[in-house]
Structure formats: C-alpha cells, structure tokens
Amino acid sequence: MGPSFVIEKLEFQRGEVWQVRYFKGLVTFLVGHSGAGKSTALEALLYPLGLTTATIMPEVAACAQIRLTFRVAGTRWQATRSPANAKARVSLKNLDDDTEHSLPVKSTKAGEVTAGAFVQDLLGLPRAARGTTRLELDTYYNTVLALRQHTIAFAFLGGGKDEERILALEAILGLWNPDLAGLEKNAAETTSRFTKAKAELASYKKLRDRGSVADPDRLRSDLEQKQREHTAAAEAWQRADAALKAAIGEHGRLVALHKEADADRRKVGKKATAAHEKLHGTTAEHAQAEGALGELLEPPTEGCSRCGQALPEREPGRCRQCGQLCPDAADQRERKIAAAREEE
C-alpha cells in the first residue's frame, strides 16, 4: 500500500472572497440523491491535484482558484489551481520546507512532468502499463479513488475498459509487479513477432505449392545480376554527374569570356565609328583640295567682266582683260599651286 493521504482543508475563491472548508477524520463514501452535488464535491477536492478528465462542474469552473491542503506520509502540501485557465498550471507547495513546484496540467513537450504525474508519484501510485493501457492519476480517480454515479453505472455495470480497471486495482492492491510486467510485455512482443512470421511462412508455402515462387537458385542469380546492373548504372551515373559538373564549369568560363569579348567588341566598335567619321571628313577635305589644285593647274576660261566674252590670250606677265603688265601674277599663281599641293 502507498503512503497515507489526509485532506486537511479546501479553499476556493468566488469573486474576491475566499471560502474555507476544514476536514476532520476520513470520508470513505459520499452518498446522496441525484443532483445533490456528490460529484461536484469530489471534483472540487481532487481537481487541484492536476486531473485532466474531470467533468468540471459549473460550480467548480466558477471558482477563480481552488486550493487543497493535505498531508502525505506526514508531510503537509498545498495545491492551487485556476480552473478557468486554458493553459492551467498547478502550484504544489511543500509547507514543511517551503519548496514550490509550478507544473502544467498537460505536457507540451517531451519529458515534461505534469502535476498529475507529480502527485501520482507523491502518493506512491505506480505508473503501471500493460500493452496500450497506462495508468495515470485520472485513471485511478475514475476507477478507484472517486466512484461517481456515472462511473459506477458505466464502468462496473456493462461498459468501460476492463483492462484499465483491472490494472488500476492491481496497482492499488500491490499486485502489480514491474518485473513481471516487463516479462509480459516481452512475451506479448515475441508472440506478435512469431504470429507474423508464421503467417508469412504459410503465405510463402501457398505460393510455393501453386508454383508461383521461382527456383531459389534462379532468384539468387537474378538478384546478383540486378545488383551488378545497379552497380554499373551507379558508376555510369557518377561519371555522367562528373561530366555534367565539368560542363557546367566550362559553360560558366565561356559565359565570362563571351561577356569580356562583347565588352571589347563594343569598345572597338566605338573606335571604328570615330575613325570612319574622321576618314569621311579627311576624304571630303582631300576632294576639296584636289578641286582647288585642278583649278590652279588648269584655270577655267575667264570672261570679260563687262561684256562676258572670252578674253584673248596675252603675253606672260600681262593682264588678260586689260593687257597691261602684271609682273606678280605668275608668282602668285605658283604660290597658290604650291599651297594647294601641300593641302592635298
């Protein structure tokens, strides 16, 4: 049997007012007509311990806080819980050494200890397990600690989980042995594996008897051939992957070279355009100089400035229009020809 559990008092807050109820002696059964509040009273007493499957009667839910003071093996504890909080936590305070534990009602991460698990260990209630059935504080509450009328009618008179009830009673009576439970678990797992292997063997025998299963040597040979093909395909894939990576690297290098060459082409194109424009201008100047030189070498026929008729030929040094001596005319013409040739 586990350590003694004695309730000293129950406190509950309604609005801003705290109400206190003291307990003397041990209450074994709580009886009364339907609707008298038996389940509500039990729930109010045990709800601060971290239960999760209680109905939460309206009277309990209306309390801002519920606090239970109790003794376990002579040590005084105080449990405080707020029913209205969706992410409720229970404050479990050791009144003898003034240590306090704030624990969640429901675990949100692996390995986190809940208030119910803490109280379960405190009361010496083992966390027994058999197959998929596991005992938690709620299991003990609904099976042994508080037999509410719907629990009796459902679980003990034609419903509920027999495995859960039997395991809880075994744990309470000290009949549950963890070593034996481990052996039972190993036996159940071994039986399951044996049953599965037996079914697979029977299925194989049926296929073999029908001729659906090929010769084992041939199957082994086919497997080895497939393994060799797989190895060859894997090696080919590795070579192709290496070639692809090399091609990607070469492609990147060629792209860089193309960008560099395109930039050089643009620069050279600008220089070629400027040179072409310069050549065009020089060609025009050369043509103009050739025209001027031609006129000097073969001057056009001049006409009279008054009548427009062609002027007669004159002796060198004379003006073709008036016939008078013009000693610098030849020198001026030679100087113009020399300047025109220099420009050309």
Phi and psi in degrees as a GROMACS rama.xvg file:
@    title "Ramachandran Plot"
@    xaxis  label "Phi"
@    yaxis  label "Psi"
@TYPE xy
-84.3103  -176.371  GLY-2
-69.4836  162.184  PRO-3
-68.4291  146.791  SER-4
-131.325  112.616  PHE-5
-125.27  126.574  VAL-6
-88.6665  128.206  ILE-7
-96.2141  -49.3663  GLU-8
-157.575  157.908  LYS-9
-123.378  128.729  LEU-10
-121.224  139.007  GLU-11
-142.517  142.942  PHE-12
-105.098  121.093  GLN-13
-115.13  107.995  ARG-14
71.7278  -120.473  GLY-15
-104.959  2.80151  GLU-16
-105.527  131.78  VAL-17
-95.1713  132.784  TRP-18
-110.798  144.291  GLN-19
-126.508  136.139  VAL-20
-128.471  123.558  ARG-21
-97.8532  150.995  TYR-22
-122.758  137.186  PHE-23
-128.953  126.696  LYS-24
85.5751  -169.636  GLY-25
-118.949  125.032  LEU-26
-91.742  117.97  VAL-27
-92.1969  -46.8333  THR-28
-129.743  146.125  PHE-29
-121.772  113.377  LEU-30
-117.703  160.123  VAL-31
166.29  166.304  GLY-32
-71.8565  166.744  HIS-33
-62.4714  132.575  SER-34
85.3401  5.12271  GLY-35
-75.3577  -18.0205  ALA-36
108.2  18.8655  GLY-37
-63.079  -50.0864  LYS-38
-64.0657  -37.8669  SER-39
-62.8855  -42.0526  THR-40
-64.8039  -44.1792  ALA-41
-65.1183  -40.2621  LEU-42
-65.3119  -41.6255  GLU-43
-62.8449  -34.4762  ALA-44
-71.7774  -40.7914  LEU-45
-101.403  -14.2845  LEU-46
-60.2305  -37.9215  TYR-47
-64.1172  -14.8399  PRO-48
-77.9538  -6.78857  LEU-49
107.783  21.7232  GLY-50
-65.5647  148.232  LEU-51
-118.121  -19.8019  THR-52
-104.895  8.16219  THR-53
-65.9321  155.294  ALA-54
-68.148  -28.6128  THR-55
61.797  80.1473  ILE-56
-62.6436  153.226  MET-57
-55.3253  -37.1919  PRO-58
-66.0285  -36.7679  GLU-59
-72.5948  -43.4936  VAL-60
-64.531  -25.3297  ALA-61
-76.2119  -12.5713  ALA-62
-78.517  135.766  CYS-63
-68.5044  -39.3667  ALA-64
-148.548  150.441  GLN-65
-127.956  132.167  ILE-66
-129.989  130.592  ARG-67
-120.596  128.209  LEU-68
-107.916  128.296  THR-69
-149.707  168.144  PHE-70
-120.62  138.459  ARG-71
-127.312  115.267  VAL-72
53.2616  37.7989  ALA-73
88.1884  -11.3028  GLY-74
-92.4581  131.406  THR-75
-88.2334  134.401  ARG-76
-129.114  157.253  TRP-77
-136.04  122.734  GLN-78
-113.527  127.412  ALA-79
-125.658  132.326  THR-80
-144.537  147.117  ARG-81
-107.641  111.715  SER-82
-66.4413  -25.0807  PRO-83
-79.8211  -11.4692  ALA-84
-82.3016  122.197  ASN-85
-64.958  -34.9322  ALA-86
-106.333  58.5554  LYS-87
-63.6912  146.245  ALA-88
-127.875  150.51  ARG-89
-111.725  130.714  VAL-90
-96.7201  112.89  SER-91
-107.786  112.57  LEU-92
-114.899  127.738  LYS-93
-82.6553  109.797  ASN-94
-74.482  -13.9765  LEU-95
-82.1681  -42.2543  ASP-96
-112.128  4.15716  ASP-97
64.333  25.379  ASP-98
-89.2551  149.256  THR-99
-134.66  142.106  GLU-100
-124.548  125.256  HIS-101
-103.996  109.541  SER-102
-123.188  144.972  LEU-103
-75.555  153.573  PRO-104
-73.4376  -39.4986  VAL-105
-121.276  138.894  LYS-106
-75.0687  136.751  SER-107
-110.023  -8.13295  THR-108
-148.73  157.723  LYS-109
-62.4864  137.54  ALA-110
82.8245  -1.5091  GLY-111
-79.935  130.282  GLU-112
-83.7774  128.986  VAL-113
-90.4393  166.706  THR-114
-63.6162  -40.5653  ALA-115
-61.7478  -41.758  GLY-116
-65.7516  -37.6373  ALA-117
-63.7515  -46.4803  PHE-118
-66.7612  -36.9495  VAL-119
-59.7606  -44.433  GLN-120
-67.6436  -36.7241  ASP-121
-63.2875  -37.3994  LEU-122
-84.2215  -3.18971  LEU-123
74.7309  24.0612  GLY-124
-89.5263  114.412  LEU-125
-65.6877  148.508  PRO-126
-87.026  66.0268  ARG-127
-69.5274  151.878  ALA-128
-145.867  141.201  ALA-129
-145.826  108.457  ARG-130
67.081  -125.657  GLY-131
-91.0048  -2.60648  THR-132
-89.0251  125.002  THR-133
-130.54  135.281  ARG-134
-90.2464  125.874  LEU-135
-122.549  176.951  GLU-136
-59.3719  -36.0033  LEU-137
-63.8215  -35.7665  ASP-138
-64.0537  -45.9204  THR-139
-62.9854  -39.74  TYR-140
-62.7262  -48.9212  TYR-141
-77.6859  -15.0116  ASN-142
-106.432  -40.3767  THR-143
-126.594  -47.7029  VAL-144
-66.7691  -43.06  LEU-145
-136.358  106.15  ALA-146
-93.9792  87.7694  LEU-147
-73.8219  163.922  ARG-148
-63.0465  -38.3016  GLN-149
-71.721  -27.8187  HIS-150
-67.9076  -44.0577  THR-151
-63.1357  -47.2111  ILE-152
-65.8945  -37.5297  ALA-153
-86.6658  -48.9559  PHE-154
-82.3338  -29.7787  ALA-155
-109.661  -9.49804  PHE-156
-124.38  40.0338  LEU-157
121.222  21.3132  GLY-158
-160.168  -169.318  GLY-159
81.3635  -173.283  GLY-160
-105.623  110.585  LYS-161
-62.4293  -40.0044  ASP-162
-60.6906  -40.212  GLU-163
-67.954  -43.6652  GLU-164
-65.748  -43.3558  ARG-165
-64.7838  -43.8407  ILE-166
-64.6181  -38.8158  LEU-167
-65.4812  -42.275  ALA-168
-66.9018  -38.0966  LEU-169
-61.8052  -42.2714  GLU-170
-65.7772  -41.8765  ALA-171
-64.8837  -40.3596  ILE-172
-83.2786  -0.626852  LEU-173
76.5178  20.7184  GLY-174
-91.7857  -9.95858  LEU-175
-87.1877  127.367  TRP-176
-116.493  121.912  ASN-177
-63.3844  -35.1514  PRO-178
-66.0671  -43.9862  ASP-179
-65.1495  -37.235  LEU-180
-63.5442  -37.9755  ALA-181
-64.3732  -41.0383  GLY-182
-64.4992  -40.5263  LEU-183
-63.1245  -39.3981  GLU-184
-64.317  -45.1988  LYS-185
-63.3497  -39.1301  ASN-186
-64.8178  -41.5841  ALA-187
-64.4384  -42.0596  ALA-188
-66.017  -40.2032  GLU-189
-64.5988  -42.6784  THR-190
-61.1187  -40.5384  THR-191
-63.9813  -44.8903  SER-192
-64.6616  -39.6312  ARG-193
-64.0064  -43.736  PHE-194
-61.9405  -40.5772  THR-195
-65.8543  -45.4448  LYS-196
-64.0506  -38.582  ALA-197
-63.3425  -42.1646  LYS-198
-65.7808  -40.5058  ALA-199
-66.2638  -38.4681  GLU-200
-65.2133  -42.5151  LEU-201
-62.5882  -40.3999  ALA-202
-63.5907  -40.5414  SER-203
-63.822  -41.9278  TYR-204
-62.8398  -38.8901  LYS-205
-62.7579  -44.1008  LYS-206
-64.4062  -39.2639  LEU-207
-65.7175  -42.8266  ARG-208
-65.073  -31.2507  ASP-209
-80.201  -9.73306  ARG-210
83.4099  12.5057  GLY-211
-79.6267  -15.4444  SER-212
-99.4683  128.342  VAL-213
-74.6784  171.127  ALA-214
-61.3933  133.904  ASP-215
-57.886  -38.729  PRO-216
-63.7602  -38.9778  ASP-217
-68.0905  -40.0208  ARG-218
-61.7676  -40.6866  LEU-219
-65.323  -41.0744  ARG-220
-64.2793  -43.3521  SER-221
-62.4574  -39.0231  ASP-222
-63.7501  -44.0011  LEU-223
-62.9705  -39.9692  GLU-224
-63.6491  -42.8939  GLN-225
-63.8409  -37.2874  LYS-226
-65.4519  -41.1848  GLN-227
-63.934  -42.6317  ARG-228
-63.2339  -39.4655  GLU-229
-63.7902  -42.4982  HIS-230
-62.0933  -45.1914  THR-231
-62.9587  -42.6898  ALA-232
-64.296  -37.7244  ALA-233
-65.7172  -41.0547  ALA-234
-65.103  -42.2665  GLU-235
-62.0528  -39.9745  ALA-236
-63.8118  -40.8774  TRP-237
-62.5437  -41.9358  GLN-238
-64.4563  -44.093  ARG-239
-62.8685  -38.0259  ALA-240
-65.2526  -41.0945  ASP-241
-63.9856  -42.8661  ALA-242
-63.246  -39.9662  ALA-243
-62.7229  -43.9386  LEU-244
-63.169  -39.3178  LYS-245
-64.8407  -41.9231  ALA-246
-63.8552  -38.7021  ALA-247
-63.5568  -40.6692  ILE-248
-64.7222  -43.3204  GLY-249
-64.3606  -39.2014  GLU-250
-60.9276  -42.8327  HIS-251
-62.3343  -41.0505  GLY-252
-63.6116  -43.7886  ARG-253
-65.983  -36.7611  LEU-254
-62.462  -41.1575  VAL-255
-64.5495  -42.9187  ALA-256
-64.1767  -39.9764  LEU-257
-62.2932  -42.3849  HIS-258
-62.7875  -41.5193  LYS-259
-65.7391  -43.5383  GLU-260
-65.5331  -37.7397  ALA-261
-65.5662  -37.85  ASP-262
-65.0921  -41.6869  ALA-263
-63.4601  -39.7965  ASP-264
-61.2826  -40.9799  ARG-265
-63.9281  -41.7917  ARG-266
-62.7413  -47.087  LYS-267
-63.134  -37.7668  VAL-268
-61.053  -41.1008  GLY-269
-64.1439  -41.3017  LYS-270
-65.2678  -40.7492  LYS-271
-63.9533  -38.9723  ALA-272
-63.7745  -43.5099  THR-273
-64.3584  -39.851  ALA-274
-66.1815  -38.3931  ALA-275
-63.884  -43.1332  HIS-276
-62.8576  -40.7258  GLU-277
-64.6717  -41.147  LYS-278
-62.8387  -41.1475  LEU-279
-61.2822  -43.6144  HIS-280
-65.1691  -40.352  GLY-281
-64.9914  -39.0837  THR-282
-62.0555  -40.8736  THR-283
-65.0086  -42.3773  ALA-284
-64.5319  -39.0782  GLU-285
-64.1568  -41.1181  HIS-286
-64.3895  -38.9632  ALA-287
-65.6196  -39.8639  GLN-288
-66.5105  -39.7664  ALA-289
-61.8454  -39.5098  GLU-290
-63.5283  -42.217  GLY-291
-66.6593  -39.3332  ALA-292
-66.0936  -38.8296  LEU-293
-63.3781  -39.7927  GLY-294
-64.9607  -35.1711  GLU-295
-72.4135  -40.2683  LEU-296
-71.0829  -39.1689  LEU-297
-128.492  80.506  GLU-298
-62.7056  143.357  PRO-299
-69.0298  158.164  PRO-300
-65.0096  127.655  THR-301
-95.1601  148.661  GLU-302
-110.322  163.776  GLY-303
-68.1284  137.401  CYS-304
-71.3921  -11.0285  SER-305
-105.727  -46.4261  ARG-306
-108.233  -15.1685  CYS-307
83.1247  -0.427185  GLY-308
-76.4207  157.04  GLN-309
-63.4485  137.442  ALA-310
-80.5073  145.045  LEU-311
-75.4379  160.238  PRO-312
-69.7685  140.706  GLU-313
-121.381  165.65  ARG-314
-68.0287  151.548  GLU-315
-58.9207  134.92  PRO-316
96.7917  -6.25177  GLY-317
-110.268  150.841  ARG-318
-72.3673  133.376  CYS-319
-71.4723  -20.972  ARG-320
-91.3195  -47.0719  GLN-321
-100.677  -15.7064  CYS-322
82.4914  -1.34868  GLY-323
-82.4138  161.932  GLN-324
-65.432  138.244  LEU-325
-137.546  79.0007  CYS-326
-62.665  -26.6338  PRO-327
-95.0747  1.10125  ASP-328
-63.8137  -43.862  ALA-329
-67.2759  -41.6717  ALA-330
-63.466  -40.6447  ASP-331
-63.6497  -38.335  GLN-332
-66.2451  -40.4976  ARG-333
-67.2427  -38.7167  GLU-334
-65.1604  -39.2168  ARG-335
-65.1422  -38.8725  LYS-336
-65.0263  -42.7388  ILE-337
-64.2111  -38.7806  ALA-338
-69.0723  -37.1372  ALA-339
-66.6506  -38.1296  ALA-340
-67.0352  -35.0496  ARG-341
-65.3658  -39.2167  GLU-342
-67.8013  -32.9051  GLU-343
